[in-house]
Amino acid sequence: MAGIEGPFWRAVAVFRVASLAYAVVLFARAGGYAHPAVGGLVIGVMALWTAATIFAYSVEEFRGRPLLAADMLVTVGCLLASPAVQGAYRPGDLPVTGTWIGGAVLAWAVYGGRRAGAVAALVVASADLWLRAVPGGIETLPINGTVLLFLAGVVVGHVARLARTAEERMQRAIEMEAAGRERERLARGIHDSVLQVLALVQRRGQEIGGEAAELGRLAGEQEAALRELVRLRPEPPAAGTADLGALLHRYGSATVTVSAPATPLTLPAATAAEVSAAVGAALDNVARHCGARAPAWVFAEADDGLVTVTVRDDGPGIAPGRLEEAAADGRLGVAQSIRGRITDLGGTVTVISAPGGGTEIEMSVPAG
């Protein structure tokens, strides 16, 4: 029985053996009850079924609803045979099974969680209460055993489910760590060879010019793509959210440098998409006004409940009043594609520029 479930199934097996021994002691102390032959038959069935379930639940392929259903049927059957063994069955008497009936409840709880454990407890407790209600009526029913069955089913099922979830998360963490180590190893090897060569080709191509410049540009694009390939990636965000850093890294190229924290910049998916689109619009402005090959930088960070993204270039800058004139002429690139998007998200946009000094656009949105 490998995995985190193994100790639970072993505990159920120990409980079955101990409770079977307790039932045998009760049987012996009562002198075989009113009908020793029938009682011996029931005890024998319990012993055989205990041995069978210990083996069956230890094999993962056998564990499933058919085995659990058979377990419940045998348990309820032995429980309902108590009047035939004990004769007059009083509400306060223990059944011939004693506490052995709890084994099926625990098995259902370990397999299916707290809901399955509660349903199994309901079935067993209903059969037990029905036996006790026949001779004495509902008013004399003791409910202590029923409460204990429900508590055992719910608590054990909840703990088993938590343990299973913890094991799955630990396995994912181990896999991510192994993948991260492999990426680091590949990144070191690639950085020491391929990336350095591509960076050299890009730099020399720009220095030589002509067709060599185009070759350098292509080498720079391949360098950016390769860096993105070996970049460590965090665990995927939860449903309904997105990692803004991952979205921004898509803009990385030979001319666009993207810097984002190693930890995810988690935002609602719609918010992250709008911020990413605003960054794309800012980079389009850089290409339009500074040239398709003009360098640009994108920086992202989170601080004090805000996620801030800055797009900077070393272009000719923006003359004072130029943005207002563009908006008045109907050219709404900055006004709508950038400022409008961020404002709708409850954020702010700050544009810092001077003629000949480049442009910096800072976009901030609430992290929530």
KARA-V921949 format. One line per field, one symbol per residue. phi: phi as a letter, one per 20 degrees, with the letter a starting at -180 (. if undefined). burial: + if it has 16 or more other ideal C-beta (glycine too) atoms within 10 Angstrom, else -. A space follows every 50 residues. Layout:
phi=???
burial=???
This chain:
phi=.enffgfffffffffffffffffffffffemnmfcgffffffffffffff fffgffffdffefrfgffffgfffffffffegffeemfdegefffffmef fffffffffffdnfffffffffffffffffffffednffefedfffffff ffffffffffffffffffffffffffffffffffffffffffcfffffff ffffffffnmfffffffffffffffffffeffdffgfffncbefgfffff efbfddddcbffefeecggfffffffffffffffffffedofdffbcccc bcalmcddcddcbdffndfgnfffffffenedgffdfdffffffendccc ddbbgmdmccdddccffe
burial=---++--++--++-+++-++--+--++--+--+-+--++--++--++-++ --++-++-----+---++--++-+++-++-++++++--+-+-+-++++++ ++++++++++++++-++++++-+++-+++-++------------++--++ -+++-+++-++-++----------------------+--+----+--++- ++--+-------+-+++-++++++-++--+--+---+---+++++++++- ++++++-+-+---++++---++-+++-++++++-+++--+---+++++++ -+----+++++++-++++----+---------+++-++++++--+-+-+- --+----++++++++-+-
